[in-house]
Amino acid sequence: MSVKNLQAIPFNHPYISQNELKYLTEALNGRGTSGDGPFTHRASELLERMTGANRALLTTSCTHALEMAALLLDLRPGDEVIMPSFTFVSTANAFALRGAVPVFLDCRPDTLNLDERLVEAAITRRTKAVVVVHYAGVACEMDRIGAIARRHGLAVVEDNAHGLGGSYRGRPLGSFGDMAAQSFHATKNVQCGEGGALLLNDPGLVARAEVIREKGTNRSQFFRGQVDKYRWVDIGSSYLPSDLLAAQLTAQLESFDVIQARRLAVWNAYHAELADWAAANEVAQPVVPDGCVHPAHLYYLLLPDLANRQALIAHLSERGVQATFHYQSLHTAPAGMRYGRVAAGGCPVTEQAADRLVRLPLFADLDGEGTARVIDAVRSYGVV
Ligand SMILES: *Cc1c(COP(=O)(O)O)cnc(C)c1O
């Protein structure tokens, strides 16, 4: 059969469980759909149970959760924040918005996570925080990074956009930082189109986080009957999602185990069935160190070079399989150079990963037949 007759396999296809419509209808028929309604409470409680966070505050995006983190840290112009160069724009932009300087570090060649061996040398008098990103939901070396942060009095923020459901030495990702940011963008395992959450592990941050999220007012306290009127008490913005989005998110979080089991099946099939092809073609597969449990957020391959990466993407596209590259280094991006600086030694591993990495389709509704098609299409490519 010609591949032209087969439906193309998209890179991503957001999962919809059975309860989204039911909950959306309930939300529409309820008392109103503004923020902090009944579904916001349900989704927040589910997140707190999954991550062990002291409080989970739903936000309009992971980007906004990171902006809240930067506000909570009281960052001032010139303060420095250590982070990987191999990450999404928002990890850096949220801190640059406060005038802080992102200091970009290279990643480890195996996990593509912030290289913990480089952190201490990048600390200066102006360093205030370390931001980690658990790439593909595989944990950073949190024991080492946490110890360095404690020794130097630095805050730790987890950009946990990939990591919901993952763990490090038995502890959930999102529970290691003073704060952690989650994403529920349509491209993530659990999604409501656009959405996020700020997890607060330090109880001392909760009261101010509520104010920042509610336009700088103590409206949350007012609704709990703790004050008799609400007022402008601090700086803040409007970071609450509508309860409609929280309704969709509640249905998604309740389906977490189903979503994860299906994603993991695809991930495991790729990993096992591409192993021989990868070895024969000098292609690197993802590395999951001992003690790390990953949530099957993405499956990637590292080709020997840019030309082969591009050729593989084209080869897959011709066979109806949509694969894609990933992060382009922030330290060489126009805004990265304007607002940040790169640590001594540069980021050679990051630059290589940006050129060599390809991500394969991975979503809960990718069935065994689709997975096999992707595997066959990859195996029919020979590295040149
Ligand atoms: C998706 C993602 C973000 C941004 O998430 P939004 O919810 O779209 O703001 C930030 N950081 C990382 C690592 C991401 O993967």
The ligand as an ORCA input file, in Angstrom:
! r2SCAN-3c Opt
* xyz 0 1
  C       6.139     24.361     27.446
  C       7.246     24.908     28.262
  C       7.182     26.186     28.853
  C       6.063     27.150     28.576
  O       4.825     26.672     28.929
  P       3.529     27.591     28.686
  O       2.500     26.930     29.554
  O       3.213     27.500     27.224
  O       3.850     28.953     29.115
  C       8.210     26.589     29.671
  N       9.273     25.812     29.888
  C       9.390     24.595     29.328
  C      10.596     23.770     29.637
  C       8.397     24.116     28.483
  O       8.531     22.917     27.895
*
